[in-house]
Amino acid sequence: MTFAALFAGIAVALALEGLLYATFPGLLQQAARHLTAMDPAQIRTYGVVLASVCVGVAWLLVRG
């Protein structure tokens, strides 16, 4: 994998995030309120699990 491919992937991820904010602003505000009520350890656990799953899926896609 080249750095260009890595940066292209990051750009696509940021573009998708921007589309979420543009299409579902109320839902994202509600999610933000929900996150502030959660325990930081629980948020961290969800983040690690989600990141691990996404890295695994990306690895499977690149591996072919």
Distance bins in CASP14 RR format, pairs under 12 A and 6 or more apart:
PFRMAT RR
TARGET T0000
AUTHOR 0000-0000-0000
RMODE 2
METHOD distances of the structure
MODEL  1
1 7 0 0 0 0 0 1 0 0 0 0 0
1 8 0 0 0 0 0 1 0 0 0 0 0
1 9 0 0 0 0 1 0 0 0 0 0 0
1 58 0 0 0 0 1 0 0 0 0 0 0
1 59 0 0 0 0 0 1 0 0 0 0 0
1 61 0 0 0 0 0 1 0 0 0 0 0
1 62 1 0 0 1 0 0 0 0 0 0 0
1 63 0 0 0 0 0 1 0 0 0 0 0
2 8 0 0 0 0 1 0 0 0 0 0 0
2 9 0 0 0 0 0 1 0 0 0 0 0
2 62 0 0 0 0 0 1 0 0 0 0 0
3 9 0 0 0 0 0 1 0 0 0 0 0
3 10 0 0 0 0 0 1 0 0 0 0 0
4 10 0 0 0 0 0 1 0 0 0 0 0
4 11 0 0 0 0 0 1 0 0 0 0 0
5 11 0 0 0 0 0 1 0 0 0 0 0
5 12 0 0 0 0 0 1 0 0 0 0 0
5 58 0 0 0 0 0 1 0 0 0 0 0
5 61 0 0 0 0 0 1 0 0 0 0 0
5 62 0 0 0 0 1 0 0 0 0 0 0
6 12 0 0 0 0 0 1 0 0 0 0 0
6 13 0 0 0 0 0 1 0 0 0 0 0
6 58 0 0 0 0 0 1 0 0 0 0 0
6 62 0 0 0 0 0 1 0 0 0 0 0
7 13 0 0 0 0 0 1 0 0 0 0 0
7 14 0 0 0 0 0 1 0 0 0 0 0
8 14 0 0 0 0 0 1 0 0 0 0 0
8 15 0 0 0 0 0 1 0 0 0 0 0
9 15 0 0 0 0 1 0 0 0 0 0 0
9 16 0 0 0 0 1 0 0 0 0 0 0
9 54 0 0 0 0 0 1 0 0 0 0 0
9 58 0 0 0 0 1 0 0 0 0 0 0
9 61 0 0 0 0 0 1 0 0 0 0 0
9 62 0 0 0 0 0 1 0 0 0 0 0
10 16 0 0 0 0 0 1 0 0 0 0 0
10 17 0 0 0 0 0 1 0 0 0 0 0
10 58 0 0 0 0 0 1 0 0 0 0 0
11 17 0 0 0 0 0 1 0 0 0 0 0
11 18 0 0 0 0 0 1 0 0 0 0 0
12 18 0 0 0 0 0 1 0 0 0 0 0
12 19 0 0 0 0 0 1 0 0 0 0 0
12 58 0 0 0 0 0 1 0 0 0 0 0
13 19 0 0 0 0 0 1 0 0 0 0 0
13 20 0 0 0 0 0 1 0 0 0 0 0
13 51 0 0 0 0 0 1 0 0 0 0 0
13 54 0 0 0 0 1 0 0 0 0 0 0
13 58 0 0 0 0 0 1 0 0 0 0 0
14 20 0 0 0 0 0 1 0 0 0 0 0
14 21 0 0 0 0 0 1 0 0 0 0 0
15 21 0 0 0 0 0 1 0 0 0 0 0
15 22 0 0 0 0 0 1 0 0 0 0 0
16 22 0 0 0 0 0 1 0 0 0 0 0
16 23 0 0 0 0 0 1 0 0 0 0 0
16 54 0 0 0 0 0 1 0 0 0 0 0
17 23 0 0 0 0 0 1 0 0 0 0 0
17 24 0 0 0 0 0 1 0 0 0 0 0
17 28 0 0 0 0 1 0 0 0 0 0 0
18 24 0 0 0 0 0 1 0 0 0 0 0
18 25 0 0 0 0 0 1 0 0 0 0 0
18 28 0 0 0 0 1 0 0 0 0 0 0
19 25 0 0 0 0 0 1 0 0 0 0 0
19 28 0 0 0 0 0 1 0 0 0 0 0
20 26 0 0 0 0 0 1 0 0 0 0 0
20 27 0 0 0 0 1 0 0 0 0 0 0
20 28 1 0 0 1 0 0 0 0 0 0 0
20 29 0 0 0 0 0 1 0 0 0 0 0
20 31 0 0 0 0 1 0 0 0 0 0 0
21 27 0 0 0 0 1 0 0 0 0 0 0
21 28 1 0 1 0 0 0 0 0 0 0 0
21 29 0 0 0 0 1 0 0 0 0 0 0
21 31 0 0 0 0 0 1 0 0 0 0 0
21 32 0 0 0 0 0 1 0 0 0 0 0
22 28 0 0 0 0 1 0 0 0 0 0 0
24 30 0 0 0 0 1 0 0 0 0 0 0
24 31 0 0 0 0 1 0 0 0 0 0 0
24 32 0 0 0 0 0 1 0 0 0 0 0
25 31 0 0 0 0 0 1 0 0 0 0 0
25 32 0 0 0 0 0 1 0 0 0 0 0
26 32 0 0 0 0 1 0 0 0 0 0 0
26 33 0 0 0 0 0 1 0 0 0 0 0
26 34 0 0 0 0 0 1 0 0 0 0 0
27 33 0 0 0 0 0 1 0 0 0 0 0
27 34 0 0 0 0 0 1 0 0 0 0 0
28 34 0 0 0 0 0 1 0 0 0 0 0
28 35 0 0 0 0 0 1 0 0 0 0 0
29 35 0 0 0 0 0 1 0 0 0 0 0
29 36 0 0 0 0 0 1 0 0 0 0 0
30 36 0 0 0 0 0 1 0 0 0 0 0
30 37 0 0 0 0 0 1 0 0 0 0 0
31 37 0 0 0 0 0 1 0 0 0 0 0
31 38 0 0 0 0 0 1 0 0 0 0 0
31 43 0 0 0 0 0 1 0 0 0 0 0
31 46 0 0 0 0 0 1 0 0 0 0 0
32 38 0 0 0 0 0 1 0 0 0 0 0
32 43 0 0 0 0 0 1 0 0 0 0 0
34 42 0 0 0 0 0 1 0 0 0 0 0
34 43 0 0 0 0 0 1 0 0 0 0 0
34 46 0 0 0 0 0 1 0 0 0 0 0
35 42 0 0 0 0 1 0 0 0 0 0 0
35 43 1 0 0 1 0 0 0 0 0 0 0
35 44 0 0 0 0 0 1 0 0 0 0 0
35 46 0 0 0 0 1 0 0 0 0 0 0
35 47 0 0 0 0 0 1 0 0 0 0 0
36 43 0 0 0 0 1 0 0 0 0 0 0
37 43 0 0 0 0 0 1 0 0 0 0 0
38 44 0 0 0 0 1 0 0 0 0 0 0
38 45 0 0 0 0 0 1 0 0 0 0 0
38 46 0 0 0 0 1 0 0 0 0 0 0
38 47 0 0 0 0 0 1 0 0 0 0 0
39 45 0 0 0 0 1 0 0 0 0 0 0
39 46 0 0 0 0 0 1 0 0 0 0 0
40 46 0 0 0 0 0 1 0 0 0 0 0
40 47 0 0 0 0 0 1 0 0 0 0 0
41 47 0 0 0 0 0 1 0 0 0 0 0
41 48 0 0 0 0 0 1 0 0 0 0 0
42 48 0 0 0 0 0 1 0 0 0 0 0
42 49 0 0 0 0 0 1 0 0 0 0 0
43 49 0 0 0 0 0 1 0 0 0 0 0
43 50 0 0 0 0 0 1 0 0 0 0 0
44 50 0 0 0 0 0 1 0 0 0 0 0
44 51 0 0 0 0 0 1 0 0 0 0 0
45 51 0 0 0 0 0 1 0 0 0 0 0
45 52 0 0 0 0 0 1 0 0 0 0 0
46 52 0 0 0 0 0 1 0 0 0 0 0
46 53 0 0 0 0 0 1 0 0 0 0 0
47 53 0 0 0 0 1 0 0 0 0 0 0
47 54 0 0 0 0 1 0 0 0 0 0 0
47 55 0 0 0 0 0 1 0 0 0 0 0
48 54 0 0 0 0 0 1 0 0 0 0 0
48 55 0 0 0 0 0 1 0 0 0 0 0
49 55 0 0 0 0 0 1 0 0 0 0 0
49 56 0 0 0 0 0 1 0 0 0 0 0
50 56 0 0 0 0 0 1 0 0 0 0 0
50 57 0 0 0 0 0 1 0 0 0 0 0
51 57 0 0 0 0 0 1 0 0 0 0 0
51 58 0 0 0 0 0 1 0 0 0 0 0
52 58 0 0 0 0 0 1 0 0 0 0 0
52 59 0 0 0 0 0 1 0 0 0 0 0
53 59 0 0 0 0 0 1 0 0 0 0 0
53 60 0 0 0 0 0 1 0 0 0 0 0
54 60 0 0 0 0 0 1 0 0 0 0 0
54 61 0 0 0 0 0 1 0 0 0 0 0
55 61 0 0 0 0 0 1 0 0 0 0 0
55 62 0 0 0 0 0 1 0 0 0 0 0
56 62 0 0 0 0 1 0 0 0 0 0 0
56 63 0 0 0 0 1 0 0 0 0 0 0
57 63 0 0 0 0 0 1 0 0 0 0 0
57 64 0 0 0 0 0 1 0 0 0 0 0
58 64 0 0 0 0 0 1 0 0 0 0 0
END
